[in-house]
Amino acid sequence: MSKIDRTNFTKIVLFVGLSCSITVLAFAQGHGEELVNTRLVGTHDLQARSAYQPLPVIQDGRHILYVGHHAGEALNPLTGEIEVNGTSILDVTDPTRPVYLYHIPASGDAQGSQMVQVCSGNDLPGADAGETYLLRANGNQSHELWNVSDPSDPTFVTTVAQMGRTPDGQQNTHKTWWECDSGLAYLVGTVDGWRAPRIVQAFDLATPDEPHRVRDFSLDGVQPDTSGPVYGGSGVHEVVRLDNRLYISYGTSRDGVFQIVDREKLLSGDSNAAAPLESSSAALRFPQVGRLDLPAFWGGHTAVPLLDMEIIDYSPNRDQRIRDFVVLVSESVANQCQEARHAVFFVDITDEAHPWPVSTFQVPESDGGFCTRGGRFGSHGTQWHMGPPFYKKIQVFSWFNAGMRVVDIRNPFLPIEVGYYIPATTLNTDQRCITINGVESCKTAIQTNNVEVDDRGLIYLVDRANTGLHIVELTGSAAEILER
């Protein structure tokens, strides 16, 4: 070997050795799996894309999982191309072996597609029977519809709405709710002139290729040509519908507001008004049933109703033995606890006009030294699914670096944690960095972002830090609660 060859060989060895050391160091900063009363059933790396929302649906006898992703890009092995993050579609009929079917990149120059909703044409009043439709946010730019009847070969249907701009130039989208029985969709995003970047845009999507705007809605004071405080911080985070009520959460992580809205009044407006669906103060206040304003340091991320809850301990009482509640979640947004601590609130809405928090759920930081693990530590989201076997028994919560928490909610006055699952980090897990007192700290930790459940008793976790999908089931005393 010549002197030049030996020199190059030495450089290569040093480079490879340094690369391996960096890789080992990054992995060493991570952690292994931690669990109580849970078991990992299956996993998928989701092409190492930062994931936001998992949505399991039953489609033509198969269990299909749709996953919305944050902005970013990654290699799609199915196409061999680097693709902008969008929507992942997986077959999870066998949850031990999830099969990646397709990735729909964000359209145009948009980045990411965090939110997904799916409806069958058999349910939508004006759709083609046998077809299946996907409604998704397209970055911050628009909401769009896709035909996913063949989940391995989706086709674009239409753009439902282009987002506008606030007076200070903000543009955003967020979590949509789609009523499959009526076709009404409550899109969240920006409308020109409104003072918060996220408001409700109600659309009739009963016939998917013919979207029709019904009205725009938010808190009074957010509409165009108003002044004073902008209530609800960044605006609507999401809408959840049950029967004739919409449960709307505002503010995400601060300046939060929780609002109960009469659905029929929202869609029809005041019949005695000259313009019942306009954005006047009276028109925006008309459908409101109840409202709870949170302290400035907490927000409204998710509000899920728990209705007709029988409180066993109240059985001797003559009155109000059966109560209605909402699970209200405030989102953690800062790494390594550089913020106020966020939590889950159980709000009694038996008297809808006067919502009142009656209990909280939190994960003690000392249980795992979570503030120094890296990334976010705190509450984020909870399941939307309101059916067996979980509903009104077990609520699961995403808690970023504390993974997924399992809570017995049969008595919402006294929620009790009965299990948890913290996935192991992998080589895909991205670092989270923060500068504190002038010193930058970068650590590798799981960031369980959102969770959903299905009627098989499975729980789907997706990771914000590129770790992928984890499918989990309950065991032990937690599983026994589902069987009662």
ABEGO torsion letter per residue (X at the ends): XBAAAAAAAAAAAAAAAAAAAAAAAAAAABBBBBBBGBBBABBBAGGGBBBABBBBBBBGGBBBBBBBBBBEBBBBAAAGBBBBBBBBBBBAABAABBBBABBBBBBEABBEBABBBBBBAAABAABBBGBBBBBBBBEAABBBBBBAABAABBBBABBABBBBBBAAGBBBBBBBBBBAAAGBBBBBEBBBGBABABBBBBBBAABAABBBBABBBBBBGABBGBBEBBBGEAEBABBBBBEABBBBBBGGABGBBBBBBBAAAAAAEBAABABAABABAAAAAAABABBBBBBAABBBABBBBBBGBBBAAAAABABGABBBBBBBBBBBABBGGBBBBBBBBBBBAABAABBBBABBBBBBAAAAGAAAAEEBBEBABBBABBBOAABGABBBBBAEAAEBBBBBAABAABBBBAEBBBBBBBAABBBBBBBBGGBBBBBBBBBBABBBBBAAGBBBBBBAAGAEBBBBBBBEAAAAAAAX
